[in-house]
Amino acid sequence: MNIILKSLCAAGLLFGVGVGAAPQPAPKLVCAQPSFDFGERESSGELDHTFVIRNAGNVALQILGLRPTCGCLVPKFTDRILAPGAEATITVRFVLRGRQGEQKKIVYIESNDPVTPSFALHMTGVIVDPVDIEPRLLFFGRVPASFTATNVIVVTAAGTNQLGEVSAQLDSPAFTVTTEPLVAHKSARVIVISKPPLPEGLTRASLRISTGNPRLPTITSVVSAFVPGAFAVTPPELLLVGREGDRIRREIILRHESNLTFRVLAVEPPLKEIVYTIVPTNNAVRLEFPGLPVLRSLEGKQIRIVTDLPTRPEVLVPLRVFIR
């Protein structure tokens, strides 16, 4: 009897268990090369790449939509329905203008594939400007008012690009600037020196670099230095980075250099619609801005902070706007 029961269990016949049940018919989306590395490209023009997909299932595959993770991607497909064994192409246009650095972009294919209803196509690479500067923003850090500080920006032509005669101009008398070549037609140095005495707080100047390269003849940067005073302000300026109209969260921490207790009496942002919260902490005050708008019109504007200290009744925090 035991031998018979073991035989029935092994055959899957006991308790009505079936053997070798056929898989349910289903579509299956496959792509032999779902990732494309475009290497190094300049930040101009557009890049097109075509992915080939196939239905490896035994039921028609339906493409329900294409979902890019970035507005710089424009995907298109040739066929919405693929019969079993059929192929189709998806062409993705990547707008390179305004992009820089390492790129990792994804387009999701939404389909009726029950196993992978959202299939990812990847585009990776590095985007560089014809001419680049390092650092992008030159910050001297905290310097004494009477101190003469020197800093350097390196200008470099990428790939086969070349530099012409490099020159630079500043819009503030708080700094001086000179240039000198390093490697003929490929790199140069821009030397910036502060001119004491600098005023208390943040001093900022716009730096315009002429590269002599027809593809990127001018690069604009910012030079700044912070002279400590009654208050330490972190950060010394608010950077608003994003697309026009985006809302981002930022905060300012105000601390007295001598750890004196103080109160913030008022905060005056450049737009009345900007909301904020004042959070007192130990010997400091934190100002929270949950939804600062990224607007070109705010470039150069300031947030005015009024305190109860007679020696420093107000603090001005500049706004810098970078539109992607």
N, C-alpha and C positions, 0 to 999 in steps of 0.2 A: 504493500500500500504506500509506504514512504517513497519507494522508487517511482510510483505512478504520480504522486503529488509533486515531486521534484521535477519530473518531466513536464507536467502541465504548467508549473510556474516558469520554467525555463522557456517554454514556448509562448508564454504570455497569454495562455488560454484560460487560466484560472481567474475567477472574479470578473470576467468579461473584458480583460485588457487586450487591446489590439496590438499587432506586430507590424512595424514598418509602415506607419501611417504616412501617407503622401503629404508633402508640405503644401500649405495653402498657396494658391496662385497670387503673385504680388509683383509690382514693378520694383526695379532696383537701379538706382542712379549710380554710375561709376564714372570716374575721370582719371585717365592714366597719369596726367600731370596737373594736379590741382594747385600747384604752387609755381609762381613765376618770379624769378629774381632778375630785375632789370639792370642790376649793377649800379654804376654811378652815372647820373644824368644831371644836366644843368637845369636850373629852376626857370625854364622857359618852355613854351609850347605845350604839346600834349603827347601822350604815349598810348598806343593801342596794343592790346594783346588779346589773342583769341584762344579760348579754352574749348577743348572738344569733350563732350559728354556722351554717354551711351546708356541705353536701357538694357541692362543685363538680366532683367526679370522676364516673366512670361505673361505679364499683363501690361497694357499701355501705360506709359509714364506721362503724367501731366505736370507741366511746369506752371505752378500757381503764381509765381512772382520772383523778382530779383530784389534783394535787400542789401544795398551797400552800406558800409559803416561810416562813410564819409561823403560829404557833398562834392568832393573832388573826383568821385568815381561815377561814370555814366555807363551802366551795363545795358546790353541789348542781346536778345536771343533770336535764333532763326526759326525755331519750331516750338510750339507750345505743347504738342502731343507727340510722343515718340512711341512707335510700335516696338514690340520686343525685338531686340537686336539692332534697332535703328540708332543713328548718331545725329547730333545737332551741335551747333557751335554757339558759344556765348562770348561776345566781344566786349571787353571792358576798356573804356577810355579813361585814362588817368590824367587830369589837368595838373601839370607840374608847376605852373605859375604860382608864386606865393608860398611854395613849400620849401623846406630846408631840413637837412639832416637825415637821420635814419627813418625809413618809412616802412610801416607794417599795415597794409590795408586789406580788408576782407569784403567779399561779396558773397552773400548767402543765397543759395538757390532753394526756394521753397517749393516742394513737390509733394506728390501723394505716395512717395516711398515710405512705407511704414517703419522701416528701420532707421533711415536717416532723412527725416522730413525737412531738415535744414542743413544743406550740404555747403561747406565752406570752400571758396576759391581764394587763394592768397596771392598778393602782389607785394614784393619786398624789394628794397634797394636803398640807395643813398642819393639825395638830391643836394647839389652844391651850386653856389652862385659862380658866375664866370670869374668874379673877384670876391674874395672874402676878407674879413678883418677879424682879428682876435686880440683882445676880447671885443665882443659886440657892444657892450656898454662899459665905459671906463669909470670905475668908482675908486677913489683914493682911500676910502674908508674914513675913519675918525682921525683927524689931524689937528694939532694945535693951531690957533689962529695965526701965530707968527712963524710957522714952519713952512719952508719951501719944499714941496714934494714933487717928485718926478715920476712919470709913468709912461708906458710905451704901448702903442697899438701896432701890430704887424699886419701889413697889407700883402696879400698873396694872390697871384693869378692862378686859377685852377686849370689843369689839363693843358691844352695847347694855347690857351689864352695868354696874352701878354699885357704888361703894364706899359703905359707911356710915362709922361712926366707926372709924378705924384705931387700934389700940393694939398694943403689943409688950411681951413679958416675956422675961427671960433667967433661966437656972437657975444662973448663976455670978456671984460678986461680982467677977470679974476684968474685967467689962465693965459699962458703963451704957448704957441705950437710951432714946431719946425719939422721938416722931413729930411730923410736921408735914404738913399738906395742901399739895398743889401745885395741882391743878385740882379744883374742887369735884366730888365723887362719882366722879371718874375716876382720880386718881392721888395718891399720898402718898409721903413719904420717911420711912424708918426710919433714924435716926442712931445708930450704935454707936461708943462711945468706950472704949478700953482704960484700965484703972486700974493704974498702976504701984505697986509693982514687980511684974512678972510673973515667975513661976518659970522656971527654965531648961527648955528643951524646948518641947513643944507644949502650949498651953493651949486647951481647946475648951469651948464652951458651946452649949446647945440654945436656939434662938430660936423663940418662938411668936408669930406675928403674927395678930391678929384683924382680919378684913377688913370686917366688917359686911355682907358679901354672903351671902345665904342659900344660894346654890349652892356656895360654897366659903368657909365662915365662918372656917376656920383654916388657916394654912400654917405648917409647921414647917421650919426651916432650921438651919444650923450656923454658928457664928462661931468662928474659930480664929486663933491667932497663934503664931509660933515665935520663941523667944528662943534665940539661938546659945549653945552651951556648949562643952564639951570636944569633942563630936562633932557633925558635920553628918550628918543622917539624911535620906536621899532614897528615897522620899517620907516626910514626917513622920508620915503615917498611911496605912494600906492601905485602898483602896476596893474592896469586893467587890460587883460589879454583875452581876446576872443573874437567872435564875429560881431559885426555891428548889431546892437540891440540885445546881445546876450546879457544875462544877469549872473553875477558871480559874488561869492562871499569873501569878504576881507575884514581884517581887524587891525587896530592900532593900539599899541601898548605905550603908555606914557608913564615914565618913572622919574622922580627927582634924583639928580646925581648925588645929593647929600642925604638921600633917604628921608627927606622931610615929608610930613603928611600934608596933603593938599586935596582940593576938590575941583572937579570939572563943573563949572557953572552953566555952560552952554556949548553946543556943537552946531556949527553953521556949515552944512554942506552946500555945494554950488547949485544943487537942484532941490527944491522943496519936497519933491516926491521921494527923496532918499531917506530911508528910515534907519535908525541906529538904536543901540542899547548901551548904556553906560554901566559898566560892571566894576565897582571898586574892589581892589585886592590889597594885599599887604604892601604899603608904600608905593602903590601903583594904581593906575586906572586903565581898564581895557575897554576900548570902544569897538563894538561889533556892528558890522554892516552886512546884513544877510543877503542883500540883493542890489549891489552896485551895478548900474548899467554901463555896458561897454559902448561908449559913444565918442565919436571923433570930436564933438563939440566940448567934451570935458578935458581935452588935452591942454595942459598948462593951468587948469583951474586948481583951486586949493580948498581943503577942508580947514575951517577956522575953529580952533578949540580955545575956549575962554576958561581961565583958571582963577582961583581965589588968591594967588600969590602976587603981591604988589610988584615984586621984582620981575616977574614974567607973566603978565596978565593974559597973553595969548600965545598960541603955538599954531603955525601954519604948516600943513602937510600937503605937498604938491601931488597932483594926479598925473600919471603917464599912461597914455592909451596906445595899445598895439593891436591893430585890426588884422586878423588872419585872413 
